[in-house]
Amino acid sequence: MTKLSVNINKIATIRNARGGNIPNVAKAAVDCERFGAQGITVHPRPDERHIRYSDVYEISKLINVEFNIEGYPSEKFLQLVKTVKPAQVTFVPDPPDALTSNAGWQIKPNIYFLKKVIREMHEVGIRTSLFVETDLENIRWAKETGTDRVELYTEPYASMYEVNREQAIEPFIKAAEVANEVGLGLNAGHDLNLQNLRYFVQNIPHLLEVSIGHALISDALYFGLEKTIQMYLEQLKN
């Protein structure tokens, strides 16, 4: 079964709106694990507007499931990851002021840089994933970086799902086939939700992990965190 990694950035956003420690982000991470999540994802940004670097250190000591840290590979970010040593680091090409990750890497122009940072991660035993779109040649180039996995940016699928889900899924099926063909593990994330997740999982071969934050945390406002995680896990049963 495809693993569910819960992105808890939105919980930190609520906390930061008022200061203090309510809701408690570290407790939320522990609770997500207790309720069945197979991974926890965080994306600390340079301005720490949601997850703080201090959160990352604290969470890493409390959870037993896979920890996935997303971010742009700046020197500060790389030092954080090397210290924490999560199961996986997902490199995204976001500029510091990006509202959310809304584009994947263009691999070829950045290949020497990506090779360097991926090698640094492998030297300390951390699995790597590159955030990419569905361009097939770009995915082939990703293999040349030495990365273990790619994460498909799924917002285009989510946006088109209600209009024409067969057309929406088609480029992702092809991208998954190419990733498997060249020997890359496959993750996916961005705007996946209770309405579109099952169809995605049923049609994407060799999908190892989905990372879901915004929709899942929003659904938890209505259903509660425990029930919501169980609902998402149910969607992942293929």
N, C-alpha and C positions, 0 to 999 in steps of 0.2 A: 504493500500500500504506500502511496505517496505520503511523505511525512509533512506534517503541519508545523511550521515555525511561526509563532505569534510575534508580530512586531509591536512593541509596547511604547513606541514613541508618543502616541496620542495620550497615553496615561500621564506621561511626563509633561505634555503640553497643558493638561488640566491643572496639574500641580503647580506649574510655573506661573499660571495666570494669577495665583493668589500668594505665591511664596509659601514658605513652610514645607511641610512634608505630607500633605493630604491632597490626593491619594498617595500612598506609599508605593513608589515605583518598584523597589526591590521586592516588597511583599507581593505585588502584582505578578512579577516574574515567577516567584515561587508558586503562587496560586495557579498560574497558567500551566506549569509543570504538573502540579497536583491534580489538575482537572483533565489532563490527558495530552497536552501539547507535547510534541516530540522535539521542539526546539524553541529558542527565544532569539528574536532578532532585535537589534538596536542600531540606530543610525545617528551617532553623535556628529553634529555639525559644528563648524568653528565657533559660531555664536552661542552654542549650547542653548538654543531656544526651546528645545524639548529635552532629549536625553543629554545629561551632563557627563563629562569624563569621569567624574566621581561615581556616578551611577554605574558605569561600565565596570569599574573595579569592584564595587560592592556586589553587583549581580553575579559576577564571575565566581565569587566565593560561595554563592548560595545555591546555585542550580546544578543539577546533574545531567540534564538533557543537553543537546548540542547548542552551543552558543555561536551565533552568527553576527559578526560586526560588519556593518556596511559603512562605506565612506570613500571619499576621494583620497588617494594615497599621498597626502602631504607628509612631510617629515614628522609633524606632531602626531598625525593619525597613525603612521607606521610604528612610532615608538609606543603608542598606546597598545596597539595590537601585539607587538612583540612582548610587551610586559604581561598582558592578560593571557595570551596564548589560547584564543578560542578555537573551537573545532574548525571554524570556517571564517574567512574574511571575504566579503564581496566588494570588489572595487567598482565604484560608479564614477562617471566623468563629471559630476556636478560642480559648477562653480560655487564659491562660498555662500552666495546670496540666493541660491535656488530654493524655491518654495517646497518642491518635492522633486524626486528623480523623474525626469520626463524625456530622457533620451539615453540611448546606449552608447558604448564606446565605438568610435571609428578606429578599428584595430591597426590597420596598416600604418597610418601616420604616427601612431603612438607605440609601435611594436617594441622598440628598444627600451623605452621607459617601462612598459608593462612587463617585459622580460625581466628587467632588473628588480622590480618590486615583487614580482611573483617568486623569483629566485630567493629573495630575502625571506619571504614567508615560508617557503619550503625548507630553508635552512634551519628554521626553528619548529618545523613539524606542523605547520598550519595549512589546511586545505584552502585552495583559492577558487573563486568564481568571478567571472566578468559579466557585468550587466550589459546586455546587447539587445539589438532589435532582430528582426527576422531576415535580414539580408544574408543570403546563403554564402556568398563569397567572404563576407565579413566573419561569419562563423568559422569558415575554413581557416582564415587568418588567425582567429582566436587560438586554434590548436597550436599554432607556431609560437605562441607566447609561453607555452608550458603550463598553462592553467589547467586545473583539474576539471572545472565545470564552467558552464555559462548559465546565466539567469536571463530568461526571456522577459522582456518588458511587455507586459500584457495589456496595457491601457488601450491600444488600438482594437484588440479583441473585445474588451469590455465595452467600449464605445459603440461597436457595431453589432454586438450580440443581439439586442432587441430587434434590430432591423433585418439582419440576415446572418444567423449564427453559422450556417454552413460556409458562407463567404468569409466570415470573421475568423473562423478557425483554420482555414486552408493554409495561409502562410506560416502558421505556427506548426502545423503538421509537417510541412516541408522542412522547416528549420530544425525540428526535433529529429527528423530522419537524417539530416546532414550532420548534426551534432553526434548522433549515435554512430554514423558512418566513419567519422574521423576520430572517434574514441573519447568524446567529451561527455561528462556527466551533465545532466540537465535539471535546472531549477527554473522556477517562474514566479513572477510577482508583479503586482500593481493593479489595483482596482478589481481584483477577483473578489467575488462575494457569494452569498448563498444562492443567488439566482443563476450565476454563470459558471460556477466552479465545477459542478459535476460533469457538465458537457465537455469542459476543457480537459479534465482528467481522463475521461473516457476516450478521448480522441487523440491525446498526445502520448506517443509511445515513449517508454523509458523515463517518465517524469519522476524524479527522485524527491523533490521538495517544493512546496509552495510557501512563500512568505506573505502573510496577510496581516495588515494592521488596521487601517482606517475603517474598513467595512466591519471587521470583526469587533473592534472596540465600540463602534457605533451600535451594532446589534446588541452588544452586551448591556447597553442602556435600557433596552426593552426586555431582554430575556434573562439577563444576569450572565456573568462571565462563565460560570461552570456550564450552564445549559448551552450557551453560545458555542463554546469550544466543542462540545459534544455534537452540536448540529453541523459544524464545519467538518469534523472528523467523519460524520456520516456521509457527507458529500464526497469525501475522498475514497470511500469504499467503491471499488470498481468491480 
